[in-house]
Amino acid sequence: MEPVQRTEREITYHVGWKRGKITLNQGKPTSEELAETQGGSWENIPENGVFGLNKRYVWRSTGTMNHRVLWMVLSIFPILIFALSLWLVYRLAIQPY
């Protein structure tokens, strides 16, 4: 038995009142390949300006905390926020008209 040559089917979709066709990327590069060829890496970002600030401070790795300290912080945080909310309501309640 020889393999049967299948023809490409047309894939369509229907969302609301819109209809469309999905075409396959035959011979076209994928988005990952395009990102690699266009240099989408951290080394190409300039060190000055907003991009440098973003690279240096926002996207740096975080330190690890002891699980005991983390548990204490996570258990105290809701209590602290609740107390702050009560204090704010109290401050708003005693405002003069």
SEDO-554731 format. One record per atom (N, C-alpha, C, CB): atom name; x negated, y negated, z. Coordinates in Angstrom, 1 decimal. Glycine has a CB too. Layout:
<recs>
@atom:CA&x:X&y:Y&z:Z
...
</recs>
This chain:
<recs>
@atom:N&x:-0.8&y:1.2&z:0.0
@atom:CA&x:0.0&y:0.0&z:0.0
@atom:C&x:-0.9&y:-1.2&z:0.0
@atom:CB&x:0.9&y:0.0&z:1.2
@atom:N&x:-0.7&y:-2.1&z:-0.9
@atom:CA&x:-1.5&y:-3.3&z:-1.0
@atom:C&x:-0.8&y:-4.5&z:-0.3
@atom:CB&x:-1.7&y:-3.7&z:-2.5
@atom:N&x:-1.5&y:-5.4&z:0.3
@atom:CA&x:-0.9&y:-6.5&z:1.0
@atom:C&x:0.0&y:-7.4&z:0.1
@atom:CB&x:-2.0&y:-7.4&z:1.7
@atom:N&x:1.1&y:-7.8&z:0.6
@atom:CA&x:2.0&y:-8.7&z:-0.1
@atom:C&x:1.6&y:-10.1&z:0.0
@atom:CB&x:3.5&y:-8.4&z:0.4
@atom:N&x:1.5&y:-10.8&z:-1.1
@atom:CA&x:1.2&y:-12.2&z:-1.1
@atom:C&x:2.4&y:-13.0&z:-0.7
@atom:CB&x:0.6&y:-12.7&z:-2.5
@atom:N&x:2.3&y:-13.7&z:0.4
@atom:CA&x:3.5&y:-14.5&z:0.9
@atom:C&x:3.4&y:-15.9&z:0.5
@atom:CB&x:3.6&y:-14.4&z:2.5
@atom:N&x:4.5&y:-16.5&z:0.1
@atom:CA&x:4.5&y:-17.9&z:-0.3
@atom:C&x:4.7&y:-18.7&z:0.9
@atom:CB&x:5.6&y:-18.2&z:-1.4
@atom:N&x:4.2&y:-20.0&z:0.9
@atom:CA&x:4.3&y:-20.9&z:2.0
@atom:C&x:5.8&y:-21.3&z:2.1
@atom:CB&x:3.4&y:-22.1&z:1.8
@atom:N&x:6.3&y:-21.2&z:3.3
@atom:CA&x:7.7&y:-21.6&z:3.6
@atom:C&x:7.6&y:-23.1&z:4.0
@atom:CB&x:8.3&y:-20.8&z:4.7
@atom:N&x:8.7&y:-23.8&z:3.7
@atom:CA&x:8.8&y:-25.2&z:4.0
@atom:C&x:9.4&y:-25.2&z:5.4
@atom:CB&x:9.7&y:-25.9&z:3.0
@atom:N&x:8.8&y:-25.9&z:6.3
@atom:CA&x:9.3&y:-26.0&z:7.7
@atom:C&x:9.9&y:-27.3&z:7.9
@atom:CB&x:8.1&y:-25.8&z:8.8
@atom:N&x:11.2&y:-27.3&z:8.2
@atom:CA&x:12.0&y:-28.5&z:8.4
@atom:C&x:12.4&y:-28.6&z:9.9
@atom:CB&x:13.2&y:-28.6&z:7.5
@atom:N&x:12.7&y:-29.9&z:10.2
@atom:CA&x:13.2&y:-30.1&z:11.6
@atom:C&x:14.3&y:-31.2&z:11.5
@atom:CB&x:12.1&y:-30.6&z:12.5
@atom:N&x:15.2&y:-31.2&z:12.5
@atom:CA&x:16.3&y:-32.1&z:12.6
@atom:C&x:16.4&y:-32.6&z:14.0
@atom:CB&x:17.6&y:-31.3&z:12.1
@atom:N&x:16.1&y:-33.9&z:14.2
@atom:CA&x:16.2&y:-34.5&z:15.6
@atom:C&x:17.2&y:-35.6&z:15.5
@atom:CB&x:14.8&y:-35.0&z:16.1
@atom:N&x:18.4&y:-35.5&z:16.1
@atom:CA&x:19.4&y:-36.5&z:16.0
@atom:C&x:19.8&y:-36.6&z:14.6
@atom:CB&x:18.9&y:-37.8&z:16.5
@atom:N&x:19.8&y:-37.8&z:14.0
@atom:CA&x:20.1&y:-38.0&z:12.6
@atom:C&x:18.9&y:-37.9&z:11.7
@atom:CB&x:20.8&y:-39.3&z:12.5
@atom:N&x:17.7&y:-37.8&z:12.3
@atom:CA&x:16.5&y:-37.7&z:11.4
@atom:C&x:16.2&y:-36.3&z:11.0
@atom:CB&x:15.3&y:-38.3&z:12.2
@atom:N&x:15.8&y:-36.2&z:9.8
@atom:CA&x:15.3&y:-34.9&z:9.3
@atom:C&x:14.0&y:-35.1&z:8.7
@atom:CB&x:16.3&y:-34.3&z:8.2
@atom:N&x:13.2&y:-34.0&z:8.7
@atom:CA&x:11.9&y:-34.1&z:8.2
@atom:C&x:11.3&y:-32.8&z:7.8
@atom:CB&x:10.9&y:-34.9&z:9.1
@atom:N&x:10.1&y:-32.8&z:7.2
@atom:CA&x:9.4&y:-31.6&z:6.9
@atom:C&x:8.1&y:-31.6&z:7.6
@atom:CB&x:9.2&y:-31.5&z:5.3
@atom:N&x:7.6&y:-30.5&z:8.0
@atom:CA&x:6.3&y:-30.3&z:8.6
@atom:C&x:5.4&y:-29.6&z:7.6
@atom:CB&x:6.4&y:-29.4&z:9.9
@atom:N&x:4.3&y:-30.3&z:7.3
@atom:CA&x:3.4&y:-29.8&z:6.3
@atom:C&x:2.1&y:-29.3&z:7.1
@atom:CB&x:3.0&y:-30.8&z:5.2
@atom:N&x:1.5&y:-28.2&z:6.5
@atom:CA&x:0.3&y:-27.6&z:7.1
@atom:C&x:-0.9&y:-28.4&z:6.7
@atom:CB&x:0.2&y:-26.2&z:6.8
@atom:N&x:-1.9&y:-28.5&z:7.5
@atom:CA&x:-3.1&y:-29.2&z:7.2
@atom:C&x:-4.0&y:-28.2&z:6.4
@atom:CB&x:-3.8&y:-29.8&z:8.5
@atom:N&x:-3.8&y:-28.2&z:5.1
@atom:CA&x:-4.7&y:-27.2&z:4.3
@atom:C&x:-5.9&y:-28.0&z:3.8
@atom:CB&x:-3.8&y:-26.6&z:3.2
@atom:N&x:-7.0&y:-27.7&z:4.4
@atom:CA&x:-8.2&y:-28.4&z:4.0
@atom:C&x:-8.5&y:-29.7&z:4.7
@atom:CB&x:-8.2&y:-28.6&z:2.5
@atom:N&x:-7.5&y:-30.2&z:5.5
@atom:CA&x:-7.7&y:-31.4&z:6.2
@atom:C&x:-8.3&y:-31.1&z:7.6
@atom:CB&x:-6.4&y:-32.2&z:6.3
@atom:N&x:-9.2&y:-32.0&z:8.0
@atom:CA&x:-9.8&y:-31.8&z:9.4
@atom:C&x:-8.8&y:-32.0&z:10.5
@atom:CB&x:-11.0&y:-32.7&z:9.6
@atom:N&x:-9.0&y:-31.3&z:11.6
@atom:CA&x:-8.1&y:-31.5&z:12.7
@atom:C&x:-8.5&y:-32.7&z:13.5
@atom:CB&x:-8.1&y:-30.2&z:13.6
@atom:N&x:-7.7&y:-33.1&z:14.5
@atom:CA&x:-8.0&y:-34.3&z:15.2
@atom:C&x:-9.2&y:-34.1&z:16.1
@atom:CB&x:-6.8&y:-34.6&z:16.1
@atom:N&x:-9.5&y:-32.9&z:16.6
@atom:CA&x:-10.7&y:-32.7&z:17.3
@atom:C&x:-11.9&y:-32.9&z:16.5
@atom:CB&x:-10.7&y:-31.3&z:18.0
@atom:N&x:-11.9&y:-32.4&z:15.2
@atom:CA&x:-13.0&y:-32.5&z:14.3
@atom:C&x:-13.2&y:-34.0&z:14.0
@atom:CB&x:-12.8&y:-31.7&z:13.1
@atom:N&x:-12.1&y:-34.8&z:13.8
@atom:CA&x:-12.3&y:-36.2&z:13.5
@atom:C&x:-12.9&y:-36.9&z:14.7
@atom:CB&x:-10.9&y:-36.8&z:13.1
@atom:N&x:-12.5&y:-36.6&z:15.9
@atom:CA&x:-13.0&y:-37.2&z:17.1
@atom:C&x:-14.5&y:-37.0&z:17.2
@atom:CB&x:-12.3&y:-36.8&z:18.3
@atom:N&x:-14.9&y:-35.8&z:16.9
@atom:CA&x:-16.4&y:-35.4&z:17.0
@atom:C&x:-17.2&y:-36.2&z:15.9
@atom:CB&x:-16.6&y:-33.9&z:16.8
@atom:N&x:-16.6&y:-36.3&z:14.7
@atom:CA&x:-17.4&y:-37.0&z:13.6
@atom:C&x:-17.4&y:-38.5&z:13.8
@atom:CB&x:-16.8&y:-36.6&z:12.3
@atom:N&x:-16.3&y:-39.0&z:14.4
@atom:CA&x:-16.3&y:-40.5&z:14.7
@atom:C&x:-17.0&y:-40.9&z:15.9
@atom:CB&x:-14.9&y:-41.0&z:14.7
@atom:N&x:-17.5&y:-40.0&z:16.7
@atom:CA&x:-18.3&y:-40.3&z:17.9
@atom:C&x:-17.4&y:-40.7&z:19.1
@atom:CB&x:-19.2&y:-41.4&z:17.6
@atom:N&x:-16.4&y:-39.9&z:19.4
@atom:CA&x:-15.6&y:-40.2&z:20.5
@atom:C&x:-16.1&y:-39.6&z:21.8
@atom:CB&x:-14.2&y:-39.6&z:20.3
@atom:N&x:-17.3&y:-40.1&z:22.2
@atom:CA&x:-17.9&y:-39.6&z:23.4
@atom:C&x:-18.3&y:-40.8&z:24.3
@atom:CB&x:-19.2&y:-38.7&z:23.1
@atom:N&x:-18.7&y:-40.5&z:25.5
@atom:CA&x:-19.0&y:-41.5&z:26.5
@atom:C&x:-20.3&y:-42.2&z:26.2
@atom:CB&x:-19.1&y:-40.9&z:27.9
@atom:N&x:-21.2&y:-41.6&z:25.4
@atom:CA&x:-22.5&y:-42.2&z:25.1
@atom:C&x:-22.4&y:-43.4&z:24.2
@atom:CB&x:-23.4&y:-41.2&z:24.5
@atom:N&x:-21.3&y:-43.5&z:23.4
@atom:CA&x:-21.1&y:-44.5&z:22.4
@atom:C&x:-20.5&y:-45.8&z:23.0
@atom:CB&x:-20.4&y:-44.1&z:21.2
@atom:N&x:-20.0&y:-45.7&z:24.3
@atom:CA&x:-19.3&y:-46.8&z:24.9
@atom:C&x:-20.4&y:-47.8&z:25.4
@atom:CB&x:-18.4&y:-46.4&z:26.0
@atom:N&x:-20.2&y:-49.1&z:25.1
@atom:CA&x:-21.2&y:-50.1&z:25.5
@atom:C&x:-21.2&y:-50.2&z:27.1
@atom:CB&x:-21.0&y:-51.5&z:24.9
@atom:N&x:-22.3&y:-50.6&z:27.6
@atom:CA&x:-22.4&y:-50.7&z:29.1
@atom:C&x:-21.9&y:-52.0&z:29.6
@atom:CB&x:-23.9&y:-50.5&z:29.5
@atom:N&x:-21.7&y:-53.0&z:28.8
@atom:CA&x:-21.3&y:-54.3&z:29.3
@atom:C&x:-19.8&y:-54.5&z:29.1
@atom:CB&x:-22.1&y:-55.4&z:28.6
@atom:N&x:-19.2&y:-55.5&z:29.7
@atom:CA&x:-17.8&y:-55.8&z:29.6
@atom:C&x:-16.9&y:-54.8&z:30.3
@atom:CB&x:-17.4&y:-55.8&z:28.1
@atom:N&x:-15.6&y:-54.8&z:29.9
@atom:CA&x:-14.6&y:-54.0&z:30.5
@atom:C&x:-14.9&y:-52.5&z:30.4
@atom:CB&x:-13.2&y:-54.3&z:29.9
@atom:N&x:-15.4&y:-52.1&z:29.2
@atom:CA&x:-15.7&y:-50.7&z:29.0
@atom:C&x:-16.8&y:-50.2&z:29.9
@atom:CB&x:-16.1&y:-50.5&z:27.5
@atom:N&x:-17.8&y:-51.0&z:30.1
@atom:CA&x:-18.9&y:-50.6&z:31.0
@atom:C&x:-18.4&y:-50.5&z:32.5
@atom:CB&x:-20.0&y:-51.6&z:30.9
@atom:N&x:-17.5&y:-51.5&z:32.8
@atom:CA&x:-16.9&y:-51.4&z:34.2
@atom:C&x:-16.1&y:-50.2&z:34.3
@atom:CB&x:-16.0&y:-52.7&z:34.4
@atom:N&x:-15.3&y:-49.9&z:33.3
@atom:CA&x:-14.5&y:-48.7&z:33.3
@atom:C&x:-15.3&y:-47.4&z:33.5
@atom:CB&x:-13.6&y:-48.6&z:32.1
@atom:N&x:-16.4&y:-47.4&z:32.7
@atom:CA&x:-17.3&y:-46.2&z:32.7
@atom:C&x:-18.0&y:-46.1&z:34.0
@atom:CB&x:-18.3&y:-46.3&z:31.6
@atom:N&x:-18.5&y:-47.2&z:34.6
@atom:CA&x:-19.3&y:-47.1&z:35.9
@atom:C&x:-18.4&y:-46.9&z:37.1
@atom:CB&x:-20.0&y:-48.4&z:36.0
@atom:N&x:-17.3&y:-47.5&z:37.2
@atom:CA&x:-16.5&y:-47.4&z:38.5
@atom:C&x:-15.3&y:-46.6&z:38.4
@atom:CB&x:-16.2&y:-48.8&z:38.9
@atom:N&x:-14.5&y:-46.7&z:37.4
@atom:CA&x:-13.2&y:-46.0&z:37.4
@atom:C&x:-13.3&y:-44.5&z:37.1
@atom:CB&x:-12.3&y:-46.6&z:36.3
@atom:N&x:-14.2&y:-44.1&z:36.2
@atom:CA&x:-14.3&y:-42.7&z:35.8
@atom:C&x:-15.5&y:-42.0&z:36.4
@atom:CB&x:-14.4&y:-42.7&z:34.3
@atom:N&x:-16.0&y:-42.5&z:37.5
@atom:CA&x:-17.1&y:-41.8&z:38.1
@atom:C&x:-16.5&y:-40.6&z:39.0
@atom:CB&x:-17.9&y:-42.7&z:39.0
@atom:N&x:-17.3&y:-39.7&z:39.3
@atom:CA&x:-16.8&y:-38.5&z:40.1
@atom:C&x:-16.6&y:-38.9&z:41.5
@atom:CB&x:-17.8&y:-37.3&z:40.0
@atom:N&x:-15.7&y:-38.4&z:42.2
@atom:CA&x:-15.4&y:-38.7&z:43.5
@atom:C&x:-16.2&y:-37.8&z:44.5
@atom:CB&x:-13.9&y:-38.6&z:43.8
@atom:N&x:-16.4&y:-38.3&z:45.7
@atom:CA&x:-17.0&y:-37.5&z:46.7
@atom:C&x:-16.1&y:-36.5&z:47.3
@atom:CB&x:-17.6&y:-38.4&z:47.8
@atom:N&x:-16.7&y:-35.4&z:47.8
@atom:CA&x:-15.8&y:-34.4&z:48.4
@atom:C&x:-15.7&y:-34.7&z:49.9
@atom:CB&x:-16.4&y:-33.0&z:48.2
@atom:N&x:-14.5&y:-34.4&z:50.5
@atom:CA&x:-14.3&y:-34.6&z:51.9
@atom:C&x:-14.1&y:-33.3&z:52.6
@atom:CB&x:-13.0&y:-35.5&z:52.1
@atom:N&x:-14.5&y:-33.3&z:53.8
@atom:CA&x:-14.3&y:-32.1&z:54.6
@atom:C&x:-12.8&y:-31.9&z:54.7
@atom:CB&x:-14.9&y:-32.3&z:56.1
@atom:N&x:-12.4&y:-30.6&z:54.7
@atom:CA&x:-10.9&y:-30.3&z:54.7
@atom:C&x:-10.3&y:-30.8&z:56.0
@atom:CB&x:-10.7&y:-28.8&z:54.5
@atom:N&x:-11.0&y:-30.8&z:57.1
@atom:CA&x:-10.4&y:-31.3&z:58.3
@atom:C&x:-10.1&y:-32.8&z:58.3
@atom:CB&x:-11.4&y:-31.0&z:59.5
@atom:N&x:-11.0&y:-33.6&z:57.7
@atom:CA&x:-10.8&y:-35.0&z:57.6
@atom:C&x:-9.7&y:-35.3&z:56.6
@atom:CB&x:-12.1&y:-35.7&z:57.1
@atom:N&x:-9.6&y:-34.6&z:55.5
@atom:CA&x:-8.6&y:-34.7&z:54.6
@atom:C&x:-7.2&y:-34.4&z:55.2
@atom:CB&x:-8.8&y:-33.8&z:53.3
@atom:N&x:-7.1&y:-33.3&z:56.0
@atom:CA&x:-5.9&y:-33.0&z:56.6
@atom:C&x:-5.4&y:-34.1&z:57.6
@atom:CB&x:-6.0&y:-31.6&z:57.4
@atom:N&x:-6.4&y:-34.7&z:58.3
@atom:CA&x:-6.0&y:-35.8&z:59.3
@atom:C&x:-5.5&y:-37.0&z:58.5
@atom:CB&x:-7.3&y:-36.1&z:60.1
@atom:N&x:-6.2&y:-37.3&z:57.4
@atom:CA&x:-5.8&y:-38.5&z:56.7
@atom:C&x:-4.4&y:-38.3&z:56.1
@atom:CB&x:-6.8&y:-38.8&z:55.5
@atom:N&x:-4.2&y:-37.1&z:55.5
@atom:CA&x:-2.9&y:-36.9&z:54.9
@atom:C&x:-1.8&y:-36.7&z:55.9
@atom:CB&x:-3.0&y:-35.6&z:54.0
@atom:N&x:-2.1&y:-36.4&z:57.1
@atom:CA&x:-1.0&y:-36.3&z:58.1
@atom:C&x:-0.7&y:-37.6&z:58.7
@atom:CB&x:-1.4&y:-35.3&z:59.2
@atom:N&x:-1.7&y:-38.5&z:58.8
@atom:CA&x:-1.5&y:-39.8&z:59.4
@atom:C&x:-0.9&y:-40.8&z:58.4
@atom:CB&x:-2.8&y:-40.4&z:60.0
@atom:N&x:-1.2&y:-40.7&z:57.2
@atom:CA&x:-0.8&y:-41.6&z:56.1
@atom:C&x:0.8&y:-41.8&z:56.1
@atom:CB&x:-1.2&y:-41.2&z:54.8
@atom:N&x:1.6&y:-40.8&z:56.1
@atom:CA&x:3.1&y:-41.0&z:56.1
@atom:C&x:3.5&y:-41.8&z:57.4
@atom:CB&x:3.8&y:-39.7&z:56.0
@atom:N&x:2.9&y:-41.4&z:58.5
@atom:CA&x:3.3&y:-42.1&z:59.8
@atom:C&x:3.0&y:-43.6&z:59.7
@atom:CB&x:2.6&y:-41.4&z:61.0
@atom:N&x:1.8&y:-43.9&z:59.2
@atom:CA&x:1.3&y:-45.2&z:59.0
@atom:C&x:2.2&y:-46.0&z:58.1
@atom:CB&x:-0.1&y:-45.3&z:58.6
@atom:N&x:2.6&y:-45.5&z:57.0
@atom:CA&x:3.5&y:-46.1&z:56.0
@atom:C&x:4.9&y:-46.4&z:56.6
@atom:CB&x:3.6&y:-45.3&z:54.7
@atom:N&x:5.4&y:-45.4&z:57.4
@atom:CA&x:6.7&y:-45.6&z:58.0
@atom:C&x:6.6&y:-46.7&z:59.0
@atom:CB&x:7.1&y:-44.2&z:58.7
@atom:N&x:5.6&y:-46.7&z:59.8
@atom:CA&x:5.4&y:-47.8&z:60.8
@atom:C&x:5.3&y:-49.2&z:60.1
@atom:CB&x:4.2&y:-47.6&z:61.7
@atom:N&x:4.6&y:-49.2&z:59.0
@atom:CA&x:4.5&y:-50.5&z:58.3
@atom:C&x:5.8&y:-50.9&z:57.7
@atom:CB&x:3.5&y:-50.3&z:57.2
@atom:N&x:6.6&y:-50.0&z:57.2
@atom:CA&x:7.9&y:-50.3&z:56.7
@atom:C&x:8.8&y:-50.8&z:57.8
@atom:CB&x:8.6&y:-49.1&z:56.1
@atom:N&x:8.8&y:-50.2&z:59.0
@atom:CA&x:9.6&y:-50.7&z:60.1
@atom:C&x:9.2&y:-52.1&z:60.5
@atom:CB&x:9.5&y:-49.8&z:61.3
@atom:N&x:7.9&y:-52.4&z:60.6
@atom:CA&x:7.4&y:-53.7&z:60.9
@atom:C&x:7.8&y:-54.7&z:59.9
@atom:CB&x:5.9&y:-53.7&z:61.0
@atom:N&x:7.8&y:-54.4&z:58.6
@atom:CA&x:8.3&y:-55.3&z:57.6
@atom:C&x:9.8&y:-55.6&z:57.7
@atom:CB&x:8.0&y:-54.8&z:56.2
@atom:N&x:10.6&y:-54.6&z:58.0
@atom:CA&x:12.0&y:-54.8&z:58.2
@atom:C&x:12.2&y:-55.7&z:59.4
@atom:CB&x:12.8&y:-53.5&z:58.4
@atom:N&x:11.5&y:-55.5&z:60.5
@atom:CA&x:11.6&y:-56.3&z:61.7
@atom:C&x:11.2&y:-57.8&z:61.4
@atom:CB&x:10.7&y:-55.8&z:62.8
@atom:N&x:10.1&y:-58.0&z:60.6
@atom:CA&x:9.7&y:-59.3&z:60.3
@atom:C&x:10.8&y:-60.0&z:59.4
@atom:CB&x:8.4&y:-59.3&z:59.5
@atom:N&x:11.4&y:-59.3&z:58.5
@atom:CA&x:12.4&y:-59.9&z:57.7
@atom:C&x:13.7&y:-60.2&z:58.5
@atom:CB&x:12.8&y:-59.0&z:56.5
@atom:N&x:14.0&y:-59.4&z:59.5
@atom:CA&x:15.2&y:-59.5&z:60.3
@atom:C&x:15.1&y:-60.8&z:61.2
@atom:CB&x:15.4&y:-58.3&z:61.2
@atom:N&x:13.9&y:-61.2&z:61.6
@atom:CA&x:13.8&y:-62.3&z:62.5
@atom:C&x:13.6&y:-63.6&z:61.8
@atom:CB&x:12.7&y:-62.1&z:63.5
@atom:N&x:13.6&y:-63.6&z:60.5
@atom:CA&x:13.5&y:-64.8&z:59.7
@atom:C&x:14.6&y:-65.8&z:60.0
@atom:CB&x:13.3&y:-64.5&z:58.2
@atom:N&x:14.3&y:-67.1&z:60.2
@atom:CA&x:15.4&y:-68.1&z:60.4
@atom:C&x:16.1&y:-68.3&z:59.1
@atom:CB&x:14.8&y:-69.4&z:60.9
@atom:N&x:17.4&y:-68.7&z:59.2
@atom:CA&x:18.2&y:-68.9&z:58.0
@atom:C&x:17.9&y:-70.2&z:57.4
@atom:CB&x:19.7&y:-68.9&z:58.4
</recs>
